[in-house]
Amino acid sequence: TEGSTAATSTEPTPTSGDTGEPASRPNWHEDVAPVVAEHCGSCHYDGGIAPFSMASYAGVKPWAPAMAADVEMGIMPPWHALETDECTPPFAFKHDARLSDDLKALISEWAANGAPEGDPKLAAPIPDPPSLDLAGANKTALMQSELTVPAAGQVRDYFNCLSIDPGNAGTVYLDGIQVIAGNRSIVHHVLIYVDAQGDSAKWPGGVKLDCGGGPGGVAGAQLVAGWVPGGMPIEPPADVGTELPPGTRLIMNVHYHAAAAAQKDSKTGLALRWKDTAPAWSSLFVLVGDPGVGTSLAGPLMIPAGAKGHVEEYSWKVSFNGKDFPDLVDVRLWAALNHMHKVGVDLKVWIEDRDSGDATCLLQTPKWDFNWQRSYAYDTPIETGLRVRSGDTVRVRCTYDNTLDNPGVQEMLAEVGAKEPVDVVLGEGTLNEMCITGLGVAIKGGL
């Protein structure tokens, strides 16, 4: 974002084509098209998940006012890890999709001036978008059988779980994952779990339909990553990996957003990169909240109908497998992922030092949108990542709005044909909620 060179020119304005008239600036060809290609093109293309293509001026112009408004509000490009008055994470995040203030102003000015096209002969070079391919992949593993997503009607969102066989004959150490969206017009987001016991291999055709928001009921499945269209390959810091013994399965919880006509998917899967030798740091994801480790500070999760600003909060004293570990064990945090359903509006996670009580905010998503979930990796080497010790406390705070003022509640009720909010409790269904943060943890040498 910051490296983009597109900006309003301060040089004498060139003439437009053969008319002798100056080209209005900013315009599509000289200013806006390069920004759109770099920051929007991975979703907004023919057949993509976005509602329209941004590959041409004709396709973008009708959307210019809405585009400018969404950019100004920070809705697009989608990025929900925000700094707030109560949260400044310890490091920047990798692959930050937000536009700079200069680029926001550029798009707003262009739209306000009627979205001029400019002269194609003066078009600025179009940058290549960031590569979404995983470098050095060892294996591409796809879903085992085809499934059908019905046409959009009362229900528009489907959650199906796919059991993926990595096919490794020996123990390997995963250090890269790339989601392959077989039908990009309907694959909306993906959560990825490690099924170390391989229980999901029992699913007929490797598919479990309508599996809710988790790993399809597989006990002990470990969340390792989240992905949205346009997302970069998922890579932990250098020398960090996740152990995959033989027989391990990977579970993809795929959110399919229905199209106008029924759609099929048979080619969704994963590109995987691994090493045969153990890295210096072992990687795992810990789920803190409900369902996950930690203690509720308010009793069983329940959000009353009509409640606004309702808070559920959880506390977890850092330990692994229920055991403390000595301070000489080096444990660092490298990523965080928040998860709620459609009643949620804000999720904040922080850690409190066991000795000083000082709090460090890890991640806040104050404009929560269920449709855009992802993991956020810290942009720092693992050796300089945030160190945690046994006895430090992780706190997770989820805020909900269970009224019709919340667009997510409106969507939730429409899916089941209801008109008024209902009491919401813990669960994976449309009318249920969760309060979870997944933390990417790296342990030097293992425990």
N, C-alpha and C positions, 0 to 999 in steps of 0.2 A: 504494500500500500504506500508506504512512505517513499519507496523508490520510484514510483511512477513519475514520468516527466510531463504528463499531460497537465496543462495549466493555461490560464488566460494569457495570451501573448501581450508583451509590452513593446514589441517591435512594430514598425509601420505595418498596417494591415494590408495584405496582398489583395489584388483584385480577384474577383470571382469569375473564372472561365473567360468567355469572350465578351461579357457584358460591360466590362470596364468598371463595374460597381464593386466596392469593397465587400469582401466576404464577412458576414456578421460573425463575431466571436463572442463566446465560444460557440462552436457548431459541431455537428456530428462527425464529419470526416476528419477534422483537424484536432478535435479535443475529446469528444465523448466516446467515440468508437473504441479507442485504445483502452480507456478505463473499463468499458463494458466487457471487452474481450478478456481482459485480465482478471476481473473481479466477479463477473456475472455469467460468463460463457459456459462454465462447467455444468450449470443447471439449466440455463435458458437457451436451449437449442431444440431443433425439431426432434420430437420424440422424447425429450427430457422430462424430468419431474415437474419443472416449472410450467406455468400455464401458457406461456408464449415464448417464441424464439426472439433472441436479441441479436441475431446474426446479420440483420440488415436494418437500414434506416426506416424503411417502410414498416417493418415489424415493431419497431420501438416507438416511433413518434406518437401513436395513439395512447401509449402508456406513459408518456413523459411526465405529466402532472403527478400521477400515482407513484411513479418511480422516484421523483424528487421528494415527495412526501415521505415515502418509506425510508429513503436514504437519510433524510433529515432526522427522522425519529429513531434511526438505528435499527429498524426492522430488517433492512436489507443492506448489504449481505448479512445473512443470519449469523449472529454471534452474541451469545448470552452471558459470557463471563465478563462482568462489568465491575469497574471500580466504583465504590460508593463511599459515603461518609463513614460507614462502619466497616468497610472492607477494602484493604489494599493488599493483594497477594504478595508473597515475598519475592516473586520473580515474574517477569513477563511470560506470556504463554506462546508456544510455538504456533506458527501458521495463523496469526491473528488476522481475521478477515475484515476487520473494520476499516472503513475509508478514513483518510485524514480529513481534517476540517477543510483544507483547501479543495480536495476532490468533492466533498459534499457541496461546498459553495459553487464549484464549477457546474455540477449537475443541476443545482437549484436555479442558477442564473440561466443556464441553457433552457430549461423548461419554462421559466418565467418569460423568456423572450420569444416563446412560440416554438421552441425546439427546431431552430434552423438547421438545414442539411449542410450548407456549405458546398464547396466545389470538390467533386471527387478527384480532380486533378491535383489538388493540394492535400490529399489525404495523408495523415501521419501513419507511420509504420504501425502495424497491429502486432502487439507483443504475443509471444506464445504463453498460454496459461501454464501455471505450475504443473509439472508432471504428476499425474495421479497413479502412476505405475510403481509398484514396489521393485526397487533395484535388487537384482540377485536372487529372485525367488527360486526356491528349490522345488516347489510343488504347486500345482493348481488343482484344487479339489472342488467339484461341483455337487449340487444337490442330486439325489439318487433318482427322483421321479418327478414327473410334471404335476403341477397343481393349477387350479383355475381360481381366479379372483372374480366374483360376480360383478355385474355392472353396478355402478353407483345407484343407490336408492336410499331407503331410510338408513341403511348401514353403509358407511363409506370407508371405514377403516377395518382392516383385518390383520390379525397377528398370528402368524404361522411359524412354527419352529422347524428348522432343518437340521438333521444330524449329518455332519460332514466328517468323512474319514480321512485323516491326514495321510494314512498309508505308511507311516514310518515303521521300519522293521525293528529298529533299536531306539533307545532313549535319545531324544534330540532336545535342543534348547531353542525355543521360538523367540526370534527377535525382530520379526516383521510380519504384519498382516495387511493385506489389501482386500477390501470387499469388492467382489465382482457382481454387479447388479445385472441379472440376466434380462430383465424387462425394465428398463430405466423409466418407463412411463408410469410405473406403479410402485416401484421399490422406494419407499419413503425414508426409512432409517433402519438400522440394524444394531442389535446388541449381541455381543459374542461372549460365549461362556466356554470354559474348559470342563468337559465331562470326563474326569480322570478314570472313572470305573467303566466307561463305555456303555452305560445303561441305555442311552438314546439309540444305540444300534438295534434295539428291539422294536422301534417304531416301524410300522408297516411302510415300506418304501422310503424310510428315512425321514418321514414327515409327520408332524403332529399339528393338525389344524386347530385353529382357535385356542392357542396355548396361553393366552393372556400376555402379561407384560414381563414374564420371567423365562426360565429355562425349561418350560414345559413340564414342571413337576419333578425334575430330576434332582434328587437330594444331593447336596454337597457341590453342585456345579458352581464353578468360580467365574464371576464376571471378569473379563480381561480387557474389553474395549467396547466403544460405541462408534458408530459411523453414520454420517448423513451424506446425501449426494453432493459431490464436489469436495468431499473431505479428503485429506491427504492420507497416504498409507499410515498405519498405526505402528510407530516404532518407539520402543523405550530408549533411554539414553544408551550410549555405547557401553558394551561390556555388561549389559543387563539382559537376562533372558528368562523365559518360562519353561519349565521342564515338561516335556510331553513323553511319558513312558509309552511303550507299545500298547496298542489297544485303546488309547485315549481317543475320544471323539471331541469335536468342536461343535457347539450348538449355536446356530444363528437364529435369533429371534427377529424375524423380518416383519416390519410394519409395511403392509401393502395398502396404498391409498387407491381406492377403486376409480376406474375411468368410466366414461359414458357407456362403453360396451365391455362385455366380459373379456378378460385378458388371461393369457396363460403364461406361466413361468416354468422353465425347465433348465435354466443355465445360470442361476444364481449360485455363488460359491465364494471361495477364498483362494487367493494366492498367498503362499506361506514361505517364509524364509527362516531357516534354522541353522544352527551349528551342531556338530557332533560332540564337541567338547564343552564342558561346563564353563559358563562365564564366571567372572569374579563375583558378580552380584546375581542373586536369585530374585526373580520378580513374581509378585502376586498382587491380586486386588482384594482388598478387604471391604466388605459391605457394612457400613455403619448406619444404624437406624432400624427401620421396621419395614420389611423383614431383614434382619442382619444382626450384628453384634451390638451390644449396648443396652442401656436401661432407659425406659421411657420415664420422663419427668412429669408426665401428666396422665399416666394410666393407659389403658388400651386406646389405640387410635380410633377416634370418632369425631366427625365434623358435622355438627347439627345443621339441618336444613335452615337456610336463611342466615347462617353465621358469616360474618365478614371480619377479616383480620384474625381468624382462628389460628392458634399456634400449637404445633406438636413439637416436642423437643426431646432429644436423646443424648445420652452421655456414655462414653466408652473409655475406660482406662486401658491404655495401650498394653496389649499382651498378645501372644500367639498361641493358639491351641489351649487357651485358658491358663497359660503359664507366663510368669514374668521372665525377662531375659536380662543378663548382666549388662552393665553400661559399656563393657568392652566390645559388645556386638554392635556393629555400625549399621544403623537402619535409617534409610532416607525415603522421603516422599518424592515421587516424580510426576504424578498426575492425579487429577480429581475428576469425578463424573457425578453429577446430580441427577436424581430421578424422582419424579412424582407423576401423578396422572393429571386429569384435566381440571380438577378443582384447585390445584396448586397455583400460587402466584409468585412465590419467592422462596428460595432455599439458600441458606448460608451455612457454611461449615468452617470451623476454626479449631485450633489446638491450643491448649493451655499448658504451660510449662509446669511440671510437677513441683519444682522448688520455688520459683518466683511468682507463679500464677500469671505471668505475662501471656497475653493471647496473641496468636498470629492467625489472621484470616487466610484460609486456603483457597476458597472459591465462594462467590456469591452469584446467583442467577436471579436478579430482582425483577426481571421481566420474563418469567418462566413461560415457555411455550412447549407443550407436550410434543408438538410436531417437529421440533428441532432439538434433538438430543445428541450430545457428543461428549467425548472425553477431552479434557484440557491438560496438555502436557507442559510442564515448566521448561522454559528455554534456558537450561543450565546443565553443565555436566553433572553426572550423578555424585561425584566426589564433593561438589559444592551445594548439593541439594539440601533441603531442610532436614536436619537430623531430628529423630524422635527417640525417646527413651521409654523403657517400661515404666508405667506410672503416669506418664503424660496423659492428658485427658482430651479426647476429641469430642466436640459438641456439634450436633446437627440440629438446625432449627428450620422447620417447614411452616410456611404461612399459607393459609387457604382462604378462598372467597367462595362460599357455597350459596351465592345468590345469582340472580339472572343478570346482574351487572358484569359477571365474568363470562366472556365469550366461550371459554372452555366448558363451563357448565351448560350453556345453551347447546353446544355441540353434543355433549354427553347425553343430555335429555332427549335431543332429537334422535339420537341413535336408537333409543329404546322406546320412542313414541310417548314420552312423558312431557308434561308442561311445567311442573313445579319442582323445585329442588327437593331432594330427599336426604335423610340422614345417610352419611357416607362412612363406611368402616373399612378396615384393612382388607385387601384382597387384590386379585389380578384382573377382575372384570371391569366392564365399562363404568359401572356405578360404584366402584371401589377406589381406594387410594393407597398410596405408599409414601414413605418418607425415608429416602436412602441417599447416601453418598458412597460412591466407590472410590477408594484411595489406591493409587498405584504405589506399591511399596517395594523397595529394593533392599535386600539384606546381604551384606557382604559375607560370602562364604556359606550362607544359609544358617539355620539355627541348629 
